[in-house]
Amino acid sequence: MVRKLKKATRAKAAGATGPRKKPEILDEEEQILQAATIHLIRKVGGLFVATGLRQEENSGGRRWIVTVTLRYPTGHEGYVGDLLYDGEKFTMLTQDSVIDERVRQIAEDPERMRKWNEYRASTLQAGEG
C-alpha cells in the first residue's frame, strides 16, 4: 500500500552554491586612476578621463601626477592636462585657459569629425531597418 503525502514536498536545489567570491583587490595605481576619473567626470567634465599615472616623491610623502585625456565616445581622444593627487584630494595642475585651448584644438580636428560622421552613419543605418 502507498502512503499519500499530506504536504507537497519541496524540490531540491539543482546545485549547491558556494560562498560568494570576493571582488579582486585593485592595485594602488588602478584605484587612483579610477578615483581620478570619477573626480574628473563629476567635477571637471564628462568626457575627461584619467589615462596615465606617475608617482613623485617629495618631503611631505608620495603624490601622483595623473594624465588627463579628453575622450569622445567615437574613440577620438587627446591630452588636455595634468591632475595632482596628494593622497587626499585632486587638484588640476594645468590652467583652465590651456585646457580650453587644447579642448578646442581636439574638437576641431578633422579626424574627429570623420570618426563622428562614420559613427552617426552607422547608427542611422542600424535604426532604419
C-alpha positions as CSV (number, residue, x, y, z in Angstrom):
1,M,0.0,0.0,0.0
2,V,1.3,3.5,-0.9
3,R,1.0,6.4,1.5
4,K,-0.3,9.7,0.3
5,L,1.5,12.8,1.4
6,K,-0.4,15.4,3.1
7,K,2.0,18.2,2.3
8,A,3.7,18.9,-1.1
9,T,7.4,18.2,-1.0
10,R,9.9,20.8,-1.9
11,A,12.2,20.1,-4.9
12,K,15.9,20.0,-4.1
13,A,18.1,22.8,-5.4
14,A,19.8,21.9,-8.6
15,G,23.2,22.5,-7.2
16,A,24.8,23.8,-4.1
17,T,26.0,27.4,-4.3
18,G,29.4,28.1,-2.8
19,P,30.4,31.2,-1.0
20,R,30.5,34.4,-3.0
21,K,33.8,35.4,-4.5
22,K,35.4,38.4,-3.0
23,P,36.0,41.2,-5.6
24,E,39.5,41.5,-6.7
25,I,41.5,44.0,-4.8
26,L,42.8,46.5,-7.3
27,D,46.4,47.6,-7.1
28,E,47.0,51.1,-5.8
29,E,47.6,52.7,-9.2
30,E,44.4,51.3,-10.6
31,Q,42.4,52.6,-7.6
32,I,44.0,56.1,-8.0
33,L,43.1,56.1,-11.8
34,Q,39.5,55.1,-11.0
35,A,39.2,57.8,-8.3
36,A,40.7,60.4,-10.6
37,T,38.3,59.5,-13.4
38,I,35.3,59.7,-11.1
39,H,36.6,63.1,-9.8
40,L,37.0,64.4,-13.4
41,I,33.6,63.2,-14.5
42,R,31.8,64.8,-11.5
43,K,33.8,68.0,-11.1
44,V,35.5,68.9,-14.4
45,G,33.8,67.4,-17.5
46,G,32.1,64.2,-18.5
47,L,34.5,63.4,-21.3
48,F,37.6,63.8,-19.3
49,V,39.3,60.6,-18.1
50,A,42.5,59.6,-16.2
51,T,44.7,57.7,-18.6
52,G,48.2,57.8,-17.0
53,L,49.9,58.0,-13.7
54,R,53.4,58.8,-12.4
55,Q,54.5,58.9,-8.9
56,E,56.5,61.7,-7.3
57,E,58.4,61.5,-4.0
58,N,58.7,64.7,-2.0
59,S,59.5,65.7,1.5
60,G,55.8,65.5,2.6
61,G,55.3,62.0,1.2
62,R,54.1,60.5,-2.0
63,R,52.0,62.2,-4.6
64,W,50.9,61.3,-8.1
65,I,50.6,63.2,-11.3
66,V,47.6,61.9,-13.4
67,T,47.4,62.4,-17.1
68,V,44.0,63.8,-18.2
69,T,42.6,62.9,-21.6
70,L,39.6,64.2,-23.4
71,R,37.9,61.1,-24.9
72,Y,35.0,61.2,-27.2
73,P,32.5,58.2,-27.5
74,T,33.8,57.6,-31.0
75,G,37.2,56.8,-29.6
76,H,38.9,60.1,-30.7
77,E,41.0,61.5,-27.8
78,G,43.7,64.0,-26.9
79,Y,45.8,65.1,-24.0
80,V,44.4,68.1,-22.1
81,G,46.5,68.4,-18.9
82,D,47.6,67.0,-15.6
83,L,45.9,66.4,-12.2
84,L,47.7,66.2,-8.9
85,Y,46.7,63.7,-6.3
86,D,48.3,64.1,-2.8
87,G,46.6,61.0,-1.3
88,E,43.6,63.0,-0.1
89,K,42.4,65.4,-2.8
90,F,42.7,66.1,-6.5
91,T,44.0,69.5,-7.9
92,M,44.3,70.5,-11.5
93,L,47.8,71.4,-12.4
94,T,47.0,72.7,-15.9
95,Q,45.5,76.2,-16.2
96,D,41.9,76.4,-17.3
97,S,42.8,78.6,-20.3
98,V,45.3,76.0,-21.5
99,I,42.8,73.2,-21.1
100,D,40.2,75.2,-23.0
101,E,42.6,75.7,-25.9
102,R,43.5,72.1,-26.1
103,V,39.9,71.0,-26.0
104,R,39.1,73.4,-28.8
105,Q,42.0,72.0,-30.9
106,I,40.9,68.4,-30.3
107,A,37.3,69.3,-31.2
108,E,38.3,71.0,-34.5
109,D,40.5,68.0,-35.5
110,P,39.2,66.8,-39.0
111,E,39.9,63.2,-37.9
112,R,37.5,63.5,-35.0
113,M,34.8,64.9,-37.4
114,R,35.4,61.9,-39.8
115,K,35.1,59.4,-37.0
116,W,31.9,61.2,-35.7
117,N,30.4,61.1,-39.2
118,E,31.2,57.4,-39.6
119,Y,29.6,56.7,-36.1
120,R,26.5,58.7,-37.0
121,A,26.1,57.0,-40.3
122,S,26.4,53.5,-38.7
123,T,23.8,54.3,-36.0
124,L,21.4,55.7,-38.6
125,Q,21.7,52.7,-40.9
126,A,21.0,50.3,-38.0
127,G,17.9,52.2,-37.0
128,E,16.4,52.4,-40.4
129,G,15.9,48.6,-40.9
